[in-house]
Amino acid sequence: MMRLFKLLSFAFITLHCALCLAQAYPTKSIRFIVPYPAGGGADIVARTVASKLSLALGQQVVIDNRGGAGGIIGAELAAKAAPDGYTILLGNATTHAINASMYSKLSYDPFKDFVAISMLAQHPLILVANPTLPANTLADVIALARAKPGQLFYASTGNGSSNHLAGELINMKADVKLTHVPYKGAAPALSDLLAGQVQLMFTTIPPVVPMISAQKLKVLAIALPERSKLMPGVQTMAESGIGGMEVYSWTGIMGPAGMPQDIVNRLNAETIKVLGQPDVVERFTSLGVQANPTTPKEFMDYIRSETVRYAAVVKASGAKVD
């Protein structure tokens, strides 16, 4: 009887300590890995959310930019981190839906190595150009590409990114040849675009808002089914003659596989609260970004559906990275 009592007491103490630890989380700063350089749309969203989560959790959520290799460097780092809630990742369409089809060998498993916490936002793509390009619509670009095959260059944030595949879709659907130039993130790509080293770029809206306002870039089309209220004068891809081009990037919070469910639930609950705050909604709206909080299961189900969708795009376009 005494042995049974000791075992029950030990079990109770262990459970109590575990609950205390869960309630205390976090007790130190949290590293938020962004698999791209600073300055891009994903980075802007991550920083907006991180500052609010820091207040909600009572500990700093510190952005750690780890760009390169189509998001693989940052994603692999997060996959190998301790699943204790102190390392999280800004997962996105490239790291968790596209790379599996683009690479024959991937150093992480988008599903087995991660737990989903919540989607953050959807990011529609727009086509922007250096102002010197003699084109004001996507139809103009297609006409130029047909007159000068292979001589129009478009930048992307890396091989296998959603903006890379957007260009491949244009090539496939319009039967033209835009030449792809990959970069290690939005900032270096935009730098070359502004300098005229490349003429075009498919990008999310946040990083280019100041450049558009200053007329350093011009917008040719938006990949939405209807015109954006933020840019009502900009044609949709369909209006320019290219249907089936509703292309979104998206971002969300992931953690290493094995993260305790109570920590997942805490991070999910706080993230949903952050995304509902009026100033966050206003900030996202001003950038053309749509907040989209989810449950962990909803987010993982969405990632699986996106993986299937992009696999079909990769196969049809012939895009591949090895």
C-alpha positions as protocol buffer text, in pm:
chain_id: "A"
residue {
  index: 1
  type: MET
  ca { x: 0 y: 0 z: 0 }
}
residue {
  index: 2
  type: MET
  ca { x: 281 y: 237 z: 94 }
}
residue {
  index: 3
  type: ARG
  ca { x: 453 y: 163 z: -242 }
}
residue {
  index: 4
  type: LEU
  ca { x: 130 y: 244 z: -429 }
}
residue {
  index: 5
  type: PHE
  ca { x: 91 y: 566 z: -232 }
}
residue {
  index: 6
  type: LYS
  ca { x: 448 y: 673 z: -321 }
}
residue {
  index: 7
  type: LEU
  ca { x: 389 y: 599 z: -689 }
}
residue {
  index: 8
  type: LEU
  ca { x: 67 y: 799 z: -692 }
}
residue {
  index: 9
  type: SER
  ca { x: 234 y: 1085 z: -507 }
}
residue {
  index: 10
  type: PHE
  ca { x: 523 y: 1086 z: -755 }
}
residue {
  index: 11
  type: ALA
  ca { x: 280 y: 1085 z: -1048 }
}
residue {
  index: 12
  type: PHE
  ca { x: 82 y: 1372 z: -896 }
}
residue {
  index: 13
  type: ILE
  ca { x: 397 y: 1579 z: -834 }
}
residue {
  index: 14
  type: THR
  ca { x: 524 y: 1512 z: -1187 }
}
residue {
  index: 15
  type: LEU
  ca { x: 192 y: 1616 z: -1340 }
}
residue {
  index: 16
  type: HIS
  ca { x: 174 y: 1923 z: -1117 }
}
residue {
  index: 17
  type: CYS
  ca { x: 525 y: 2030 z: -1218 }
}
residue {
  index: 18
  type: ALA
  ca { x: 444 y: 1981 z: -1586 }
}
residue {
  index: 19
  type: LEU
  ca { x: 133 y: 2193 z: -1550 }
}
residue {
  index: 20
  type: CYS
  ca { x: 330 y: 2463 z: -1367 }
}
residue {
  index: 21
  type: LEU
  ca { x: 588 y: 2469 z: -1645 }
}
residue {
  index: 22
  type: ALA
  ca { x: 317 y: 2494 z: -1910 }
}
residue {
  index: 23
  type: GLN
  ca { x: 152 y: 2780 z: -1724 }
}
residue {
  index: 24
  type: ALA
  ca { x: 486 y: 2956 z: -1684 }
}
residue {
  index: 25
  type: TYR
  ca { x: 575 y: 2936 z: -2055 }
}
residue {
  index: 26
  type: PRO
  ca { x: 752 y: 3133 z: -2181 }
}
residue {
  index: 27
  type: THR
  ca { x: 1027 y: 3206 z: -1931 }
}
residue {
  index: 28
  type: LYS
  ca { x: 1277 y: 3340 z: -2187 }
}
residue {
  index: 29
  type: SER
  ca { x: 1285 y: 3495 z: -2533 }
}
residue {
  index: 30
  type: ILE
  ca { x: 1151 y: 3307 z: -2835 }
}
residue {
  index: 31
  type: ARG
  ca { x: 1344 y: 3285 z: -3161 }
}
residue {
  index: 32
  type: PHE
  ca { x: 1121 y: 3342 z: -3465 }
}
residue {
  index: 33
  type: ILE
  ca { x: 1308 y: 3218 z: -3772 }
}
residue {
  index: 34
  type: VAL
  ca { x: 1218 y: 3397 z: -4095 }
}
residue {
  index: 35
  type: PRO
  ca { x: 1369 y: 3203 z: -4389 }
}
residue {
  index: 36
  type: TYR
  ca { x: 1429 y: 3519 z: -4593 }
}
residue {
  index: 37
  type: PRO
  ca { x: 1636 y: 3838 z: -4557 }
}
residue {
  index: 38
  type: ALA
  ca { x: 1485 y: 4141 z: -4386 }
}
residue {
  index: 39
  type: GLY
  ca { x: 1264 y: 4373 z: -4588 }
}
residue {
  index: 40
  type: GLY
  ca { x: 1039 y: 4136 z: -4780 }
}
residue {
  index: 41
  type: GLY
  ca { x: 664 y: 4088 z: -4741 }
}
residue {
  index: 42
  type: ALA
  ca { x: 701 y: 3779 z: -4524 }
}
residue {
  index: 43
  type: ASP
  ca { x: 950 y: 3958 z: -4299 }
}
residue {
  index: 44
  type: ILE
  ca { x: 719 y: 4260 z: -4259 }
}
residue {
  index: 45
  type: VAL
  ca { x: 429 y: 4035 z: -4153 }
}
residue {
  index: 46
  type: ALA
  ca { x: 654 y: 3840 z: -3914 }
}
residue {
  index: 47
  type: ARG
  ca { x: 782 y: 4157 z: -3747 }
}
residue {
  index: 48
  type: THR
  ca { x: 431 y: 4297 z: -3708 }
}
residue {
  index: 49
  type: VAL
  ca { x: 313 y: 3979 z: -3538 }
}
residue {
  index: 50
  type: ALA
  ca { x: 632 y: 3929 z: -3334 }
}
residue {
  index: 51
  type: SER
  ca { x: 607 y: 4270 z: -3168 }
}
residue {
  index: 52
  type: LYS
  ca { x: 250 y: 4197 z: -3059 }
}
residue {
  index: 53
  type: LEU
  ca { x: 328 y: 3844 z: -2942 }
}
residue {
  index: 54
  type: SER
  ca { x: 612 y: 3984 z: -2730 }
}
residue {
  index: 55
  type: LEU
  ca { x: 359 y: 4195 z: -2540 }
}
residue {
  index: 56
  type: ALA
  ca { x: 107 y: 3911 z: -2512 }
}
residue {
  index: 57
  type: LEU
  ca { x: 359 y: 3650 z: -2392 }
}
residue {
  index: 58
  type: GLY
  ca { x: 564 y: 3878 z: -2168 }
}
residue {
  index: 59
  type: GLN
  ca { x: 888 y: 3773 z: -2340 }
}
residue {
  index: 60
  type: GLN
  ca { x: 1065 y: 3902 z: -2649 }
}
residue {
  index: 61
  type: VAL
  ca { x: 988 y: 3725 z: -2976 }
}
residue {
  index: 62
  type: VAL
  ca { x: 1311 y: 3787 z: -3167 }
}
residue {
  index: 63
  type: ILE
  ca { x: 1325 y: 3774 z: -3547 }
}
residue {
  index: 64
  type: ASP
  ca { x: 1611 y: 3564 z: -3683 }
}
residue {
  index: 65
  type: ASN
  ca { x: 1645 y: 3615 z: -4061 }
}
residue {
  index: 66
  type: ARG
  ca { x: 1800 y: 3307 z: -4225 }
}
residue {
  index: 67
  type: GLY
  ca { x: 1760 y: 3359 z: -4598 }
}
residue {
  index: 68
  type: GLY
  ca { x: 1885 y: 3147 z: -4884 }
}
residue {
  index: 69
  type: ALA
  ca { x: 1821 y: 2829 z: -5082 }
}
residue {
  index: 70
  type: GLY
  ca { x: 1450 y: 2891 z: -5134 }
}
residue {
  index: 71
  type: GLY
  ca { x: 1380 y: 2904 z: -4762 }
}
residue {
  index: 72
  type: ILE
  ca { x: 1551 y: 2570 z: -4700 }
}
residue {
  index: 73
  type: ILE
  ca { x: 1824 y: 2709 z: -4472 }
}
residue {
  index: 74
  type: GLY
  ca { x: 1577 y: 2860 z: -4227 }
}
residue {
  index: 75
  type: ALA
  ca { x: 1329 y: 2571 z: -4244 }
}
residue {
  index: 76
  type: GLU
  ca { x: 1600 y: 2312 z: -4183 }
}
residue {
  index: 77
  type: LEU
  ca { x: 1731 y: 2509 z: -3885 }
}
residue {
  index: 78
  type: ALA
  ca { x: 1383 y: 2519 z: -3732 }
}
residue {
  index: 79
  type: ALA
  ca { x: 1322 y: 2150 z: -3801 }
}
residue {
  index: 80
  type: LYS
  ca { x: 1634 y: 2057 z: -3604 }
}
residue {
  index: 81
  type: ALA
  ca { x: 1563 y: 2291 z: -3311 }
}
residue {
  index: 82
  type: ALA
  ca { x: 1452 y: 2164 z: -2972 }
}
residue {
  index: 83
  type: PRO
  ca { x: 1070 y: 2131 z: -2968 }
}
residue {
  index: 84
  type: ASP
  ca { x: 1038 y: 2330 z: -2648 }
}
residue {
  index: 85
  type: GLY
  ca { x: 845 y: 2631 z: -2779 }
}
residue {
  index: 86
  type: TYR
  ca { x: 1146 y: 2861 z: -2790 }
}
residue {
  index: 87
  type: THR
  ca { x: 1207 y: 2829 z: -3165 }
}
residue {
  index: 88
  type: ILE
  ca { x: 929 y: 2889 z: -3416 }
}
residue {
  index: 89
  type: LEU
  ca { x: 934 y: 2932 z: -3793 }
}
residue {
  index: 90
  type: LEU
  ca { x: 758 y: 3156 z: -4041 }
}
residue {
  index: 91
  type: GLY
  ca { x: 644 y: 2877 z: -4272 }
}
residue {
  index: 92
  type: ASN
  ca { x: 520 y: 2978 z: -4614 }
}
residue {
  index: 93
  type: ALA
  ca { x: 409 y: 2852 z: -4953 }
}
residue {
  index: 94
  type: THR
  ca { x: 768 y: 2791 z: -5064 }
}
residue {
  index: 95
  type: THR
  ca { x: 902 y: 2611 z: -4755 }
}
residue {
  index: 96
  type: HIS
  ca { x: 594 y: 2397 z: -4693 }
}
residue {
  index: 97
  type: ALA
  ca { x: 408 y: 2348 z: -5022 }
}
residue {
  index: 98
  type: ILE
  ca { x: 640 y: 2410 z: -5318 }
}
residue {
  index: 99
  type: ASN
  ca { x: 983 y: 2279 z: -5218 }
}
residue {
  index: 100
  type: ALA
  ca { x: 858 y: 1921 z: -5190 }
}
residue {
  index: 101
  type: SER
  ca { x: 788 y: 1922 z: -5564 }
}
residue {
  index: 102
  type: MET
  ca { x: 1076 y: 2144 z: -5674 }
}
residue {
  index: 103
  type: TYR
  ca { x: 1355 y: 1943 z: -5509 }
}
residue {
  index: 104
  type: SER
  ca { x: 1417 y: 1573 z: -5564 }
}
residue {
  index: 105
  type: LYS
  ca { x: 1588 y: 1562 z: -5222 }
}
residue {
  index: 106
  type: LEU
  ca { x: 1481 y: 1794 z: -4943 }
}
residue {
  index: 107
  type: SER
  ca { x: 1670 y: 1819 z: -4613 }
}
residue {
  index: 108
  type: TYR
  ca { x: 1348 y: 1835 z: -4409 }
}
residue {
  index: 109
  type: ASP
  ca { x: 1000 y: 1686 z: -4430 }
}
residue {
  index: 110
  type: PRO
  ca { x: 736 y: 1964 z: -4448 }
}
residue {
  index: 111
  type: PHE
  ca { x: 491 y: 1749 z: -4253 }
}
residue {
  index: 112
  type: LYS
  ca { x: 680 y: 1503 z: -4032 }
}
residue {
  index: 113
  type: ASP
  ca { x: 933 y: 1759 z: -3907 }
}
residue {
  index: 114
  type: PHE
  ca { x: 687 y: 2034 z: -3813 }
}
residue {
  index: 115
  type: VAL
  ca { x: 373 y: 2111 z: -3620 }
}
residue {
  index: 116
  type: ALA
  ca { x: 135 y: 2377 z: -3749 }
}
residue {
  index: 117
  type: ILE
  ca { x: 38 y: 2657 z: -3509 }
}
residue {
  index: 118
  type: SER
  ca { x: -164 y: 2910 z: -3713 }
}
residue {
  index: 119
  type: MET
  ca { x: -173 y: 3066 z: -4055 }
}
residue {
  index: 120
  type: LEU
  ca { x: -101 y: 3437 z: -4041 }
}
residue {
  index: 121
  type: ALA
  ca { x: -190 y: 3586 z: -4377 }
}
residue {
  index: 122
  type: GLN
  ca { x: -246 y: 3541 z: -4748 }
}
residue {
  index: 123
  type: HIS
  ca { x: -43 y: 3759 z: -4983 }
}
residue {
  index: 124
  type: PRO
  ca { x: -169 y: 3816 z: -5339 }
}
residue {
  index: 125
  type: LEU
  ca { x: 104 y: 3866 z: -5597 }
}
residue {
  index: 126
  type: ILE
  ca { x: 138 y: 4168 z: -5822 }
}
residue {
  index: 127
  type: LEU
  ca { x: 354 y: 4216 z: -6130 }
}
residue {
  index: 128
  type: VAL
  ca { x: 577 y: 4523 z: -6102 }
}
residue {
  index: 129
  type: ALA
  ca { x: 823 y: 4669 z: -6349 }
}
residue {
  index: 130
  type: ASN
  ca { x: 1107 y: 4915 z: -6371 }
}
residue {
  index: 131
  type: PRO
  ca { x: 955 y: 5244 z: -6498 }
}
residue {
  index: 132
  type: THR
  ca { x: 1180 y: 5239 z: -6804 }
}
residue {
  index: 133
  type: LEU
  ca { x: 1014 y: 4924 z: -6939 }
}
residue {
  index: 134
  type: PRO
  ca { x: 782 y: 5022 z: -7227 }
}
residue {
  index: 135
  type: ALA
  ca { x: 486 y: 4830 z: -7087 }
}
residue {
  index: 136
  type: ASN
  ca { x: 191 y: 4934 z: -6873 }
}
residue {
  index: 137
  type: THR
  ca { x: -8 y: 4608 z: -6860 }
}
residue {
  index: 138
  type: LEU
  ca { x: 61 y: 4237 z: -6860 }
}
residue {
  index: 139
  type: ALA
  ca { x: -64 y: 4229 z: -7219 }
}
residue {
  index: 140
  type: ASP
  ca { x: 212 y: 4477 z: -7310 }
}
residue {
  index: 141
  type: VAL
  ca { x: 470 y: 4253 z: -7142 }
}
residue {
  index: 142
  type: ILE
  ca { x: 351 y: 3951 z: -7336 }
}
residue {
  index: 143
  type: ALA
  ca { x: 376 y: 4146 z: -7662 }
}
residue {
  index: 144
  type: LEU
  ca { x: 731 y: 4252 z: -7574 }
}
residue {
  index: 145
  type: ALA
  ca { x: 827 y: 3899 z: -7474 }
}
residue {
  index: 146
  type: ARG
  ca { x: 706 y: 3766 z: -7808 }
}
residue {
  index: 147
  type: ALA
  ca { x: 905 y: 4031 z: -7994 }
}
residue {
  index: 148
  type: LYS
  ca { x: 1215 y: 3970 z: -7779 }
}
residue {
  index: 149
  type: PRO
  ca { x: 1210 y: 3606 z: -7661 }
}
residue {
  index: 150
  type: GLY
  ca { x: 1435 y: 3546 z: -7361 }
}
residue {
  index: 151
  type: GLN
  ca { x: 1535 y: 3913 z: -7336 }
}
residue {
  index: 152
  type: LEU
  ca { x: 1296 y: 4016 z: -7059 }
}
residue {
  index: 153
  type: PHE
  ca { x: 1425 y: 3919 z: -6714 }
}
residue {
  index: 154
  type: TYR
  ca { x: 1208 y: 3869 z: -6407 }
}
residue {
  index: 155
  type: ALA
  ca { x: 1339 y: 3850 z: -6050 }
}
residue {
  index: 156
  type: SER
  ca { x: 1214 y: 3619 z: -5778 }
}
residue {
  index: 157
  type: THR
  ca { x: 1290 y: 3558 z: -5412 }
}
residue {
  index: 158
  type: GLY
  ca { x: 1448 y: 3224 z: -5503 }
}
residue {
  index: 159
  type: ASN
  ca { x: 1408 y: 2906 z: -5702 }
}
residue {
  index: 160
  type: GLY
  ca { x: 1077 y: 2741 z: -5621 }
}
residue {
  index: 161
  type: SER
  ca { x: 922 y: 3052 z: -5469 }
}
residue {
  index: 162
  type: SER
  ca { x: 563 y: 3140 z: -5552 }
}
residue {
  index: 163
  type: ASN
  ca { x: 681 y: 3439 z: -5756 }
}
residue {
  index: 164
  type: HIS
  ca { x: 917 y: 3213 z: -5952 }
}
residue {
  index: 165
  type: LEU
  ca { x: 626 y: 2983 z: -6038 }
}
residue {
  index: 166
  type: ALA
  ca { x: 406 y: 3282 z: -6128 }
}
residue {
  index: 167
  type: GLY
  ca { x: 656 y: 3367 z: -6402 }
}
residue {
  index: 168
  type: GLU
  ca { x: 668 y: 3006 z: -6519 }
}
residue {
  index: 169
  type: LEU
  ca { x: 288 y: 3008 z: -6540 }
}
residue {
  index: 170
  type: ILE
  ca { x: 297 y: 3316 z: -6762 }
}
residue {
  index: 171
  type: ASN
  ca { x: 553 y: 3145 z: -6987 }
}
residue {
  index: 172
  type: MET
  ca { x: 334 y: 2838 z: -7008 }
}
residue {
  index: 173
  type: LYS
  ca { x: -4 y: 3007 z: -7052 }
}
residue {
  index: 174
  type: ALA
  ca { x: 109 y: 3283 z: -7293 }
}
residue {
  index: 175
  type: ASP
  ca { x: 368 y: 3070 z: -7476 }
}
residue {
  index: 176
  type: VAL
  ca { x: 647 y: 3323 z: -7416 }
}
residue {
  index: 177
  type: LYS
  ca { x: 994 y: 3314 z: -7264 }
}
residue {
  index: 178
  type: LEU
  ca { x: 1054 y: 3540 z: -6964 }
}
residue {
  index: 179
  type: THR
  ca { x: 1397 y: 3464 z: -6820 }
}
residue {
  index: 180
  type: HIS
  ca { x: 1402 y: 3385 z: -6450 }
}
residue {
  index: 181
  type: VAL
  ca { x: 1667 y: 3541 z: -6221 }
}
residue {
  index: 182
  type: PRO
  ca { x: 1654 y: 3404 z: -5862 }
}
residue {
  index: 183
  type: TYR
  ca { x: 1767 y: 3604 z: -5558 }
}
residue {
  index: 184
  type: LYS
  ca { x: 1805 y: 3530 z: -5187 }
}
residue {
  index: 185
  type: GLY
  ca { x: 1497 y: 3724 z: -5087 }
}
residue {
  index: 186
  type: ALA
  ca { x: 1286 y: 4024 z: -5183 }
}
residue {
  index: 187
  type: ALA
  ca { x: 1531 y: 4297 z: -5080 }
}
residue {
  index: 188
  type: PRO
  ca { x: 1818 y: 4204 z: -5316 }
}
residue {
  index: 189
  type: ALA
  ca { x: 1573 y: 4126 z: -5597 }
}
residue {
  index: 190
  type: LEU
  ca { x: 1406 y: 4465 z: -5563 }
}
residue {
  index: 191
  type: SER
  ca { x: 1743 y: 4637 z: -5548 }
}
residue {
  index: 192
  type: ASP
  ca { x: 1833 y: 4500 z: -5892 }
}
residue {
  index: 193
  type: LEU
  ca { x: 1486 y: 4574 z: -6023 }
}
residue {
  index: 194
  type: LEU
  ca { x: 1517 y: 4938 z: -5917 }
}
residue {
  index: 195
  type: ALA
  ca { x: 1861 y: 4954 z: -6077 }
}
residue {
  index: 196
  type: GLY
  ca { x: 1728 y: 4813 z: -6405 }
}
residue {
  index: 197
  type: GLN
  ca { x: 1934 y: 4493 z: -6390 }
}
residue {
  index: 198
  type: VAL
  ca { x: 1605 y: 4304 z: -6432 }
}
residue {
  index: 199
  type: GLN
  ca { x: 1285 y: 4446 z: -6577 }
}
residue {
  index: 200
  type: LEU
  ca { x: 1008 y: 4262 z: -6393 }
}
residue {
  index: 201
  type: MET
  ca { x: 915 y: 4096 z: -6069 }
}
residue {
  index: 202
  type: PHE
  ca { x: 614 y: 3913 z: -5927 }
}
residue {
  index: 203
  type: THR
  ca { x: 600 y: 4019 z: -5563 }
}
residue {
  index: 204
  type: THR
  ca { x: 376 y: 4046 z: -5262 }
}
residue {
  index: 205
  type: ILE
  ca { x: 250 y: 4398 z: -5197 }
}
residue {
  index: 206
  type: PRO
  ca { x: 411 y: 4498 z: -4860 }
}
residue {
  index: 207
  type: PRO
  ca { x: 775 y: 4550 z: -4967 }
}
residue {
  index: 208
  type: VAL
  ca { x: 690 y: 4758 z: -5275 }
}
residue {
  index: 209
  type: VAL
  ca { x: 428 y: 5001 z: -5140 }
}
residue {
  index: 210
  type: PRO
  ca { x: 681 y: 5285 z: -5079 }
}
residue {
  index: 211
  type: MET
  ca { x: 843 y: 5229 z: -5420 }
}
residue {
  index: 212
  type: ILE
  ca { x: 510 y: 5240 z: -5600 }
}
residue {
  index: 213
  type: SER
  ca { x: 409 y: 5557 z: -5413 }
}
residue {
  index: 214
  type: ALA
  ca { x: 741 y: 5721 z: -5510 }
}
residue {
  index: 215
  type: GLN
  ca { x: 690 y: 5607 z: -5873 }
}
residue {
  index: 216
  type: LYS
  ca { x: 1013 y: 5408 z: -5861 }
}
residue {
  index: 217
  type: LEU
  ca { x: 815 y: 5102 z: -5972 }
}
residue {
  index: 218
  type: LYS
  ca { x: 496 y: 5062 z: -6171 }
}
residue {
  index: 219
  type: VAL
  ca { x: 229 y: 4796 z: -6121 }
}
residue {
  index: 220
  type: LEU
  ca { x: 117 y: 4609 z: -6433 }
}
residue {
  index: 221
  type: ALA
  ca { x: -126 y: 4347 z: -6298 }
}
residue {
  index: 222
  type: ILE
  ca { x: -254 y: 4178 z: -5983 }
}
residue {
  index: 223
  type: ALA
  ca { x: -311 y: 3804 z: -5942 }
}
residue {
  index: 224
  type: LEU
  ca { x: -661 y: 3825 z: -5792 }
}
residue {
  index: 225
  type: PRO
  ca { x: -998 y: 3720 z: -5935 }
}
residue {
  index: 226
  type: GLU
  ca { x: -1119 y: 4081 z: -5894 }
}
residue {
  index: 227
  type: ARG
  ca { x: -946 y: 4418 z: -5878 }
}
residue {
  index: 228
  type: SER
  ca { x: -802 y: 4513 z: -5541 }
}
residue {
  index: 229
  type: LYS
  ca { x: -959 y: 4798 z: -5343 }
}
residue {
  index: 230
  type: LEU
  ca { x: -604 y: 4899 z: -5256 }
}
residue {
  index: 231
  type: MET
  ca { x: -513 y: 4928 z: -5627 }
}
residue {
  index: 232
  type: PRO
  ca { x: -842 y: 4975 z: -5815 }
}
residue {
  index: 233
  type: GLY
  ca { x: -670 y: 5103 z: -6130 }
}
residue {
  index: 234
  type: VAL
  ca { x: -459 y: 4789 z: -6171 }
}
residue {
  index: 235
  type: GLN
  ca { x: -589 y: 4518 z: -6403 }
}
residue {
  index: 236
  type: THR
  ca { x: -621 y: 4157 z: -6294 }
}
residue {
  index: 237
  type: MET
  ca { x: -418 y: 3897 z: -6482 }
}
residue {
  index: 238
  type: ALA
  ca { x: -743 y: 3772 z: -6635 }
}
residue {
  index: 239
  type: GLU
  ca { x: -824 y: 4119 z: -6769 }
}
residue {
  index: 240
  type: SER
  ca { x: -489 y: 4110 z: -6946 }
}
residue {
  index: 241
  type: GLY
  ca { x: -582 y: 3786 z: -7115 }
}
residue {
  index: 242
  type: ILE
  ca { x: -421 y: 3530 z: -6880 }
}
residue {
  index: 243
  type: GLY
  ca { x: -684 y: 3334 z: -6689 }
}
residue {
  index: 244
  type: GLY
  ca { x: -616 y: 3096 z: -6400 }
}
residue {
  index: 245
  type: MET
  ca { x: -356 y: 3327 z: -6245 }
}
residue {
  index: 246
  type: GLU
  ca { x: -501 y: 3376 z: -5897 }
}
residue {
  index: 247
  type: VAL
  ca { x: -166 y: 3329 z: -5724 }
}
residue {
  index: 248
  type: TYR
  ca { x: -119 y: 3379 z: -5351 }
}
residue {
  index: 249
  type: SER
  ca { x: 172 y: 3340 z: -5123 }
}
residue {
  index: 250
  type: TRP
  ca { x: 91 y: 3276 z: -4759 }
}
residue {
  index: 251
  type: THR
  ca { x: 264 y: 3274 z: -4423 }
}
residue {
  index: 252
  type: GLY
  ca { x: 205 y: 3102 z: -4093 }
}
residue {
  index: 253
  type: ILE
  ca { x: 371 y: 2997 z: -3769 }
}
residue {
  index: 254
  type: MET
  ca { x: 520 y: 2648 z: -3745 }
}
residue {
  index: 255
  type: GLY
  ca { x: 714 y: 2473 z: -3472 }
}
residue {
  index: 256
  type: PRO
  ca { x: 947 y: 2171 z: -3462 }
}
residue {
  index: 257
  type: ALA
  ca { x: 770 y: 1835 z: -3444 }
}
residue {
  index: 258
  type: GLY
  ca { x: 721 y: 1718 z: -3088 }
}
residue {
  index: 259
  type: MET
  ca { x: 632 y: 2059 z: -2944 }
}
residue {
  index: 260
  type: PRO
  ca { x: 401 y: 2005 z: -2644 }
}
residue {
  index: 261
  type: GLN
  ca { x: 36 y: 2049 z: -2735 }
}
residue {
  index: 262
  type: ASP
  ca { x: -28 y: 2293 z: -2453 }
}
residue {
  index: 263
  type: ILE
  ca { x: 242 y: 2525 z: -2592 }
}
residue {
  index: 264
  type: VAL
  ca { x: 100 y: 2488 z: -2944 }
}
residue {
  index: 265
  type: ASN
  ca { x: -243 y: 2581 z: -2807 }
}
residue {
  index: 266
  type: ARG
  ca { x: -105 y: 2881 z: -2616 }
}
residue {
  index: 267
  type: LEU
  ca { x: 79 y: 3016 z: -2921 }
}
residue {
  index: 268
  type: ASN
  ca { x: -226 y: 2957 z: -3139 }
}
residue {
  index: 269
  type: ALA
  ca { x: -459 y: 3139 z: -2898 }
}
residue {
  index: 270
  type: GLU
  ca { x: -226 y: 3439 z: -2865 }
}
residue {
  index: 271
  type: THR
  ca { x: -169 y: 3455 z: -3241 }
}
residue {
  index: 272
  type: ILE
  ca { x: -542 y: 3459 z: -3311 }
}
residue {
  index: 273
  type: LYS
  ca { x: -584 y: 3745 z: -3061 }
}
residue {
  index: 274
  type: VAL
  ca { x: -300 y: 3940 z: -3226 }
}
residue {
  index: 275
  type: LEU
  ca { x: -446 y: 3898 z: -3575 }
}
residue {
  index: 276
  type: GLY
  ca { x: -778 y: 4034 z: -3451 }
}
residue {
  index: 277
  type: GLN
  ca { x: -634 y: 4354 z: -3306 }
}
residue {
  index: 278
  type: PRO
  ca { x: -764 y: 4657 z: -3500 }
}
residue {
  index: 279
  type: ASP
  ca { x: -421 y: 4812 z: -3558 }
}
residue {
  index: 280
  type: VAL
  ca { x: -286 y: 4481 z: -3695 }
}
residue {
  index: 281
  type: VAL
  ca { x: -587 y: 4444 z: -3925 }
}
residue {
  index: 282
  type: GLU
  ca { x: -539 y: 4805 z: -4040 }
}
residue {
  index: 283
  type: ARG
  ca { x: -167 y: 4750 z: -4097 }
}
residue {
  index: 284
  type: PHE
  ca { x: -225 y: 4434 z: -4300 }
}
residue {
  index: 285
  type: THR
  ca { x: -503 y: 4596 z: -4503 }
}
residue {
  index: 286
  type: SER
  ca { x: -283 y: 4894 z: -4589 }
}
residue {
  index: 287
  type: LEU
  ca { x: -28 y: 4648 z: -4727 }
}
residue {
  index: 288
  type: GLY
  ca { x: -280 y: 4446 z: -4926 }
}
residue {
  index: 289
  type: VAL
  ca { x: -238 y: 4148 z: -4694 }
}
residue {
  index: 290
  type: GLN
  ca { x: -534 y: 3949 z: -4564 }
}
residue {
  index: 291
  type: ALA
  ca { x: -508 y: 3818 z: -4207 }
}
residue {
  index: 292
  type: ASN
  ca { x: -625 y: 3458 z: -4189 }
}
residue {
  index: 293
  type: PRO
  ca { x: -600 y: 3302 z: -3840 }
}
residue {
  index: 294
  type: THR
  ca { x: -668 y: 2928 z: -3818 }
}
residue {
  index: 295
  type: THR
  ca { x: -659 y: 2636 z: -3580 }
}
residue {
  index: 296
  type: PRO
  ca { x: -348 y: 2416 z: -3603 }
}
residue {
  index: 297
  type: LYS
  ca { x: -548 y: 2146 z: -3783 }
}
residue {
  index: 298
  type: GLU
  ca { x: -698 y: 2393 z: -4031 }
}
residue {
  index: 299
  type: PHE
  ca { x: -352 y: 2525 z: -4111 }
}
residue {
  index: 300
  type: MET
  ca { x: -203 y: 2179 z: -4167 }
}
residue {
  index: 301
  type: ASP
  ca { x: -498 y: 2075 z: -4385 }
}
residue {
  index: 302
  type: TYR
  ca { x: -448 y: 2392 z: -4591 }
}
residue {
  index: 303
  type: ILE
  ca { x: -77 y: 2318 z: -4633 }
}
residue {
  index: 304
  type: ARG
  ca { x: -160 y: 1969 z: -4762 }
}
residue {
  index: 305
  type: SER
  ca { x: -407 y: 2110 z: -5017 }
}
residue {
  index: 306
  type: GLU
  ca { x: -153 y: 2371 z: -5129 }
}
residue {
  index: 307
  type: THR
  ca { x: 113 y: 2102 z: -5172 }
}
residue {
  index: 308
  type: VAL
  ca { x: -115 y: 1918 z: -5413 }
}
residue {
  index: 309
  type: ARG
  ca { x: -201 y: 2240 z: -5601 }
}
residue {
  index: 310
  type: TYR
  ca { x: 158 y: 2351 z: -5646 }
}
residue {
  index: 311
  type: ALA
  ca { x: 273 y: 2001 z: -5743 }
}
residue {
  index: 312
  type: ALA
  ca { x: 42 y: 2027 z: -6042 }
}
residue {
  index: 313
  type: VAL
  ca { x: 185 y: 2371 z: -6131 }
}
residue {
  index: 314
  type: VAL
  ca { x: 544 y: 2248 z: -6102 }
}
residue {
  index: 315
  type: LYS
  ca { x: 470 y: 1946 z: -6319 }
}
residue {
  index: 316
  type: ALA
  ca { x: 289 y: 2149 z: -6586 }
}
residue {
  index: 317
  type: SER
  ca { x: 557 y: 2420 z: -6600 }
}
residue {
  index: 318
  type: GLY
  ca { x: 853 y: 2184 z: -6595 }
}
residue {
  index: 319
  type: ALA
  ca { x: 1023 y: 2391 z: -6323 }
}
residue {
  index: 320
  type: LYS
  ca { x: 1272 y: 2190 z: -6117 }
}
residue {
  index: 321
  type: VAL
  ca { x: 1565 y: 2251 z: -5884 }
}
residue {
  index: 322
  type: ASP
  ca { x: 1824 y: 1985 z: -5797 }
}
